[in-house]
């Protein structure tokens, strides 16, 4: 019998927040919450810049193209919390835009109301970002982030505006500099194999985060959108300026030419959330939507 995806009935009340399921940017505070009541284990060493090696070259051709749309349910406490959509847009000024939008539903808006979008403008050959732009409203607070990437200097320039107040500063990275919207698309193109090590830095929530982990292996997953063999990637994310503040991440990506991101376990400041693929459409393919079939099985 395959284990079911863990429910979150033991976690604290949470709300879904823009982009969090897939980031360095967002990760579970305890592995699958199974050990939520146990003492925290000793922290593994934070990778140095020399240890955080560059990612393998991305595979070609790309598993996605302009026109692909991925739809996700965001849930917590066993209840639906909101929706997230990821789209590949047509080339713009030589860059490949990846747009992610998210919005909490009526129920979770009582805890935290969020609606926003983030767009990564990626080099179509390397999938490294040249710019990231985010526009979101959380409760009554309007936040805008305009981030430019400078690969030669290995730094980002951030212009952050919160309710009209603007601040600017720079942040650096080691060998890889990604962003919250584009990271999953880079992962989709990696040459997966069991125990493949990954490490990169990524912009998210006005900070740079170091994420490191490994490909656990392949698992068979039953979902309302279909049956899949998928690669399971697990890792840890920590703010570069606060390395002991860590979060755990889990992502599942199909082992087929489409490399679909099926699910992710992540967290926001209040607790853990889950993103589950409920539908996808790709140019030339028939649109696929979820049909109720009970719990996911892994």
Buried (B, 14 or more C-beta within 10 A) or exposed (E): EEEEBBBBEBBEEBBBBBBBBBBBBBBBBBBBBEEBEEEEEEEEEBBEBEEBBEBBEBEEEBBBEEBBBBBBBBBBBEEBBBBBBBBBBEEEEEBBBBBBBBBBBEEBBEBBBBBBBBBBBBBEEEBBBBBBBBBBBBEEEBBBBBBBBEBEEBBBBBBBBBEEEEEEEEBBBBBBBBBBBBBBBBBBBBEBEEEBBBBBBBBBBBBBBBBBBBBBEBBEBBBBBBEBEBBBBBBBBBBBEEEEEBBBBBBBBBBEEBBBBBBBBBBBEBBBBBBBBBBBBBEEEEEBEBEEEEEBBB
